[in-house]
Amino acid sequence: MAARAYWQGQIRLALVSIPVEIYPATRSGAAISFHQIHEPSGQRIRYEKVAPGVGPVDRDDILKGFEISKGNYVLLEDEEIEAVKIESRKTLDLVQFVEADAIDVLYYEKPYFVLPADDLAEEAYAVLRDALRATRKVGLGQLSVRGREQLVSLKPCGRGLILEVLRYADEVTRAQKYFSAIPDHKADPDLLDLATAIIDKKTAPFHPEEFHDGYVDALQRLIEKKKKAKGKRIIEDVEEPAAKGSNVIDLMAALKKSVGEGGKAAPAKKPTARKTPAKSAAKSTAKPRTTAKRKSA
C-alpha cells in the first residue's frame, strides 16, 4: 500500500508556485504496550468517567475546561473550539531564509519528505533545491494543517527536500536554565588529549541499524517465553550485581586504561573464578528450575 501524503499543496517562492506532496519521514518504533488485566477472571480493566460526589457521568455531559485558578474552569463547547481553528491552506509561503546552522537542534521536532507532485513541478522543484544548497540557506514558513499552524523549515537532502516541523519559542526550555550553574573551568590539557584520543579511536560511520532498544528486545523474548509456557509462571535467573568499588575515580588512570598501550584498546579482563566449597559445588550442579506450575485456586 502506498504511503498516504500528510499534506498536499504548493510551496510558493515569490511568484513561483511548486505543487508538492509531503510524506512522513519517520515511523513509530517497536514499542510494546500493555493492558491492565483482572487476574482471577482474565478480563481487561475498563475505566469509567466519574465525577466526585456524582459517580459515572454521561459522555454527552462532558465539556472541555481550561483551569484559570484552583478548581475554577472556563468551559468550552466543541463547536467553539472548532470555530477558532486555522483554516487549512494549500500554500506554504517561504517568508524567510536563514543560515543552515542558525536553528538550534532543540527546535527540530519531526521530519517529512517533500516530493514534486507531478512531472511539470520537477524543474521548479530542482531549482529551489539547488538554490538552497548553493546558498547554504534554510527556508522558513508556516504550514496550515489540521486546524493549526506549524512552523516549518525547508532544506535540501540528496535529490530531494526535507521539511521539518519546528517547535515554537515557548515550547523550548533555554539551556542556560540548566547549564548556568556548571563552573566555567577549562579541561586539563593532558586529560583532554587522552579523551580526544579515545574519541578518535572510536570514530566510525553512523549505521543506525546497528543500534537496538535492549529493553524492547528483552520484553519480546520474555513474552515469547510466556507464550510457550502456556500459563506457567516463568522464573528468571537473576544475576547478582557486581560488588561496588570505590566511588573515587582516578580520571587520568581510567582514560589511560581506555586508550591502552600503543593507542590500542586495553583487553577486557575476565572475571576471576571464585573457589567454591565442595558441598556448595555439589548443589550448584543441580539443574535450575525454569518454570513452576501455579497453584490452582
N, C-alpha and C positions, 0 to 999 in steps of 0.2 A: 504494500500500500504506500502510495506516495505521501511524503510529509505534507502536512497542512500549513499553509502560509499563516504566519502570525499577523501580518499586515500587508495589504496591497494598496499601492497608490503611486505617487510620483515624488521624486526628490527635485527640488527647484533651486537652481543656482542662477540668480538674477533672472534673466528672461528665458533660460533653458530649463525645460522640464524633462525628467528622465523617468519613464514608467519602471517600477521595480516591484519585487516581491521580497518579503523578509521572512526568514525561517529561523527557528531556534537553533543555536549552535551547541547547546548542551542538553543533557537529559539527567533525570534523577538517578542517583546511584542505586546500588543493590541494597537498599535499606530494608531491614526486617522489622515489621510491625507486629504488635501483639494485641490480643483482645483479653479482657478480664473474664474469667470463667468461674462459675459456681461449681466447685469440685464435686460435692456429693451428687448433684444432678447432671453435671456436664453441660449446663445451659449457660449461654452467654449473658453477661450482666448488661442490662439496659438502664438508661438514665431517663428520669422524668424531669420536666421543667416544673419547679415548685417555687412558690413564694412563701416566705416566713409568715406563719400565722394563717395562711390561706390553704396551703397544700398544692396539689397538682393544678396547673392552670391550662386553659385552652390556648393553643398556638395563636389563634386569631386575636387574643387579648394582649399579645406581647408587642411592645414598641421598642425602638432603639432610643437609648438615653445617653446624653453626654453629661458627666458629673461636673458641676460647677463648684460644689463645695460638698463636704462630708454629708452624704445622704440626700443631697438635692441635685435633681437632674433636669436638663432641658430635653423634653420628649420630641422626637421627630418621626413623622409618618414616612413610610417607604416612598410615597409619591413626592414628598418634599425633598427627599434626598435625590431622587431621580431627576427632579427639575433643575438641580444645580450642577449636574454632571456636564462635563465639557462635551460638546457635540463632536463626534468623530469626524476628523477631516482626512481627506485623501492626499494631502500635500504636506511634505516635510520641507520647510524652508531652511536652508543653511544660512543662518543670520550672522555667524561669526566664525573666524578661523583662529586657532591658537597653535603655538609650537607643540610638537608631538609629545614632548616630555613635560608640558606645563600642567597637566592634570594629575593630581596626586592619586596614587593607587587606591586610596581609601574611597574614592568617589565611584570607582567602577563597580557595577553590580551584576550585569548579565549581558553576554554577547549574542549577536544574531548575524546570520549570513544575509548579505544583500545581493540579489541577483537581478539582472535585467529581465524585464517582463516579457520581452519578445525580441525578435531579430532587429527590428527598427531601433530599439533602445540601446543596442550593443555599442554603437560608435560613440554616442554621448557618454555612456557609462564608462568606456575605456578612457575617454578624455578626462573625466572627473577623477578617476582612479589615478591616472598618471600625473595629473596636475597636483594632486595631494602628495604623491610620492616625491615629485620633483621639488616641491616647496617645503617638504617635511612638516606639513601642517595637518591639523585635525579639524574637521568641520563640526560645528555645534548647531543644534536646533531643538525644537520641541515637537515630539510626536504625540498626536492626539489619538488615543485608542482606549476602548472600553471605559469611556467616561472620565478618563484622567489624562493629564498632560505629563509626558515623561521627558525629562531632559536627556538628550542622546548625543553621542559623538559618532563621527563617521571617519574611518581611516582605511587605507589600502591594506590588503592582505593577500599576497601572492597574485593570482589573476583577478581577484575579486575585491569586494569591500566588506568591512566588518562594521556593523552598527553596535554600539554598546550603550545600554541604559545606564545613566549616571544617577547617583544619589544627589538630592538637593542639599544645600549647605546645612540646613537644620537637622539633617539626618546623620551627619558625620560629627563625631567627637574629636576635638582637636588633640593631637598627640601631646602637645605641651602640658595638657592637664595631667598626664601620667608621667611624662619624661622629665618634667622640670625639676623634680626632686633628686634626680640622678646627678651625682657630683661630676663636674666637668674636668675629669682627670684624663691626661693623656696616657696611653698604654706604654708600658715599659718596652723599649726598643727590642731587647732580647726576646721577651715573650712574644712580641708582635712578629718577629722573624720566624719563630717556631710555629706560631698559629698560621702564618702565611704559607709556610712550607706544607703544613697538613692540608690546607685548602687546595694548594696547587696539586698535591698528590692525589686528592680525591675528586679533582675536577674531571668531568666527563659529560658527554652529550646527554640531554634530558630525554628519557624514554618513559613516558607516564605509565605505559603498560607494565612496567617492572614493579610498580608500587601497588599494594593491595591493602584494604582495610582488614587488619588481622582480627578485629572484633567480629565483623560480619562473617568472615570465613569460619571462625570458631563457633559462632552461633549456628551456621548452616551445618557444620559437622555434628554438633550436638543434636540438632533437630533430626538429622538422618539417623543417628543412633537411637533416638527416642522412637522413631517410626519403626525401626527394625525390632526394638524391644517389645513392641505391641502391648504397651500398657505397663510393663515392668519398670520399676524405678532404676535409673542409671546412677551408679555410684562411681564418681570420677576420682581417679588417683590425684591427690593434691600434693604438689611439690612443696617441700619445706623451704621457706625463704632463706637465702644465704645469710650467714652471720654478718651483722653490720660492723664495719670497721670504724676507724676514727673519722670524725666529721671534719677534721683539719686536713686540707688538701694542699700538698706541695705542688703549686701550679707549674712551676718550672720542670719538676721531675715528671709530672703527668704529661706535659707537652713533649718532653724529650723522649719519653717512652712511646708516645703515639707516633712520633716521627721515626724512631728506631735508628739503628746504626746504618750509616751509608744512605740515609734518605729512604730506607725501606721500612715497611710496616713491621712493627715488632710482632713476633709469632705469639699466638694466643696460648696461654698456659693451661694445661689440662688440670682439672681439679685433683688434688691428692686423695687417693683412696684411703679411707679410714679402716683400721683393723677392727674386726667385729668379733666379740666373744663367740666361742663355739656354740653355745646354747642359742644365742641370738641368731647366728648364721643359719642354724638348722631351721629356725622359724621362718627366716627370710626366703627359704627355698619353696615354701608353700605357695601355690598359685593364687594370686589375689582374686577375690570375687569381684566381678564387674557388674553384676545385676542382682537384684534382690526382689523377690515376689512381695507385693504389697499384701498386708493382712486384709482378709475380707471383712467388710463391715458387719 
